[in-house]
């Protein structure tokens, strides 16, 4: 009985050793991490387009209106706080109505600004996507990378594994 257990354990050890030998060793793989969004929006093209949008008359007007309405909301809030103890119900209702109108204006202008920014971001992503794919392919081949992960899929990675800055450099050289 004892010899059967010994033989069985030897067989199991051999099977285990064979299965470990057949499993690729992860340490031999070169793993890299990339933040594609950061790379795209850090590129020279994206920075130039963002400055161009901020300099556009329509966007500037929206930004001025946004700042103005935000200042009006703050000023009205201060007025309400200062007069809260002495105002009548009618005055309180009037202030409340003004505040609701201002907040509606504020939210509308904020949505318009967000729409402008989102449209620009979509345009930049669409424009740079082919260059990003080509640059990533080159970086993977040149670096001998066997596994490339997006930053969003990784909880923790050492800075040496991050190739985002290399991708930005490559994008800038391709889009000049």
ABEGO torsion letter per residue (X at the ends): XAAAAAAAAAAAAAAAAAAAAABBBAAABBBBBBBAAAAAAABAAAAAAAAAAAABAAAAAAAAAAAAAAAAAAAAAAAAAAAAAABBAAAAAAAAAAAAAAAAAAAAAAAAAAAAAAAAAAAAAAAAAAAAAAAAAAAAAAAGBABBBBAAABABBBAAABAAAAAAAAAAAAAX
